[in-house]
Amino acid sequence: MANEKKGKKISNVVLFPNLPARLLEKGMSSLKAKQFKESLSCFLQLLEIEPGHSQGHLGVVLSLIELGQLQEAKIRADKMLKQGIGEYFDVLQIYLSVLIQLSEYESVVSVVEAVLEEHQLPAAQAESFYQLLHFSRKMTDDSEPPIDLSPEPHQDRSKEIETLRNMMTSGEIHNQWIAMQQLSYMNPEDTIAVYREFLENEEGNPGIKTMALNYLKSKDIQETVTLHKFGNTYSINIQELHDVYEDPFNLEVKKELEDRLEQDNPTLTEFAVTIWWDYILAIYPQVPEPADSHYWARALQCAAGKLSGMDTCDAIESEIEIHPESLEKAVEQLLDIERFTFGPNKFQGY
């Protein structure tokens, strides 16, 4: 009887308003801050409330990967693919990266061959999968034992590093991201030349370049590197990098968005905040101009509305302190980054 009463009490609990959105936001923030146990807890709680939440499932998988629980991450990613949870190709890329980290190259070959056979892919995307297929076949055919990804400096990984270098400079964001995942498990002293080349390459994805810089800083690399982004060249001292997620202005814009939108539309708020971090990661080391949180909050609201199929711009443009032409320019900047730099996967910027 006590258990029945206890169960009844739980079933009648009234959840806090917007709890799913808050758990998602906290989970993503923890993921970006490398607090992976915290992020995993948040995403698992989210799935208890909304079992079909695609970003919650993806967050669990990414948290498990960072915690080194690769087998569980593989099982969950495979389940997402089979049940159609999330954007298929985004989940597929993560699933393949886990298989590679587990050295399950035969499985990679099987999956990629099936994808190429079953889907009519755009030429650029097909090329990305063919490169991954070539890499996996090469590793499968190699007579040497599977690669040990622990950072032991005495191991000769020149062959694998060269293949990953080609993936990093392929111009394909999918290959760059998978190669980044693989390189991060190797000794930085063996891979620093690959990072230097990638950062200087005009074709390198801007968001992944910021990820590469943050990785080098986390490994305490004492170097100055050349960075090429959007036609500009910068000299970057790795140890002088600042954390974009702790920057006071960036956080001010985030708070402005939440104060402006969260009560009426928490989903749009979440989307707008994600667009903001994507933009900041892409333009780094540049900073947003003008340094006006009200201006950027309104531009982000408009951009998020456009991408969500909602007409939110007219009301914003009627606000007297913002000139419509100026607002339109900022919105187009945000949309360009979102459409062409990051694509649909909202977790690639952490």
Residue, then its C-alpha position, 0 to 999 in steps of 0.5 A: m500500500a505504501n508503494e502504491k501511495k508513493g507511486k501515486k504521489i509521484s504521478n501527481v507531481v506538477l513539473f516546474p514550468n519550462l523544465p524540459a527547456r531548462l534541462l536542455e539548456k543546462g545540459m548543453s551548457s555543462l557539455k560545453a563547459k566539459q562537465f560531462k557527468e552533469s550534462l549526462s544527468c541533465f539529458l537523462q532527466l530530460l528523457e524521463i520527461e520527454p522520452g522522444h526528445s531528439q536533442g536529449h538523446l543526442g546529448v546523452v550520446l555526446s556525454l557518454i562519448e566524452l566520459g569514455q563510455l563508448q559501447e553505451a554511446k554506440i548502442r544509443a546512437d544505433k537505436m536513434l538511427k533505427q528509430g528515426i530519432g533526430e537528424y539522420f545524417d547528424v546522428l550517423q556521423i556521430y555513430l561512425s565516429v564512435l565506431i572509429q574510436l572503437s576501431e570497429y572499421e569493418s562496421v564502418v565499412s558496412v554502414v557507409e556502403a549501405v548509406l551510399e547504396e540506399h541514399q542519393l547523396p549530393a556530390a559533396q556529401a557523397e565524396s565525404f562518405y567515400q573518403l571515410l570509406h577509403f580510410s576505414r577500408k585501409m584500416t581494415d586491410d592493414s595487417e597491423p593490429p588495431i590502433d591504440l588511441s592512448p597517447e603513448p609518444h613512442q608509438d608510430r602513428s604516421k600512417e594514421i595521422e597522414t590519413l586524418r590530415n587528409m580528412m582535416t583538409s578535405g573541405e568537408i565538415h563531416n570529415q573534419w569533425i570525425a578527424m578532430q575526434q580521432l586526433s584528440y586521442m593522440n599525443p598532441e606532440d605528434t599531431i600539432a603539425v596537423y592542427r597548424e595546417f588546418l588552422e591556416n587552411e582557407e577551407g577549414n570550417p570556422g567553428i571546428k577551427t575554434m574547437a581545435l584552438n580550444y583543444l590545444k589550449s586544454k593540452d597546455i600547448q605553448e605556441t603561437v599559430t596562424l589562423h585563417k577565417f573569412g578571408n582574414t589572417y590572425s596570429i593566435n597565442i594559444q595560452e591567451l585564448h579566452d573562453v567564449y562561453e564565459d565572455p561577459f558580453n556574450l552572456e549579456v546577450k544570452k540573458e537579454l534573449e532569455d528576459r525578452l523571450e523565455q516566458d512566452n516562447p522558451t523553444l524560440t529562446e533555446f533556438a536563438v541562444t544556440i544560433w548565438w553560440d554558433y555565431i560566436l564560435a564561427i567569428y572568433p577571434q573577432v567580436p560582435e559589433p556593435a557591442d549592444s546586447h539589445y541589438w543582437a538579442r533582437a537580431l537573434q529573435c528575428a533570425a530564429g523566427k525565420l529559421s523556424g518559419m515564424d514571422t517575428c521580424d516585423a514587430i522587431e523592426s517597428e521598435i524605434e531604436i533599431h534601424p530596419e536596414s541595420l537589423e537586416k544586415a545582422v540577421e543575414q550575418l547570423l543566417d549565413i553562419e547558421r546555414f553554411t557554417f554549421g548546418p543542422n547539427k546544434f551540438q558541433g559547436y561545444 
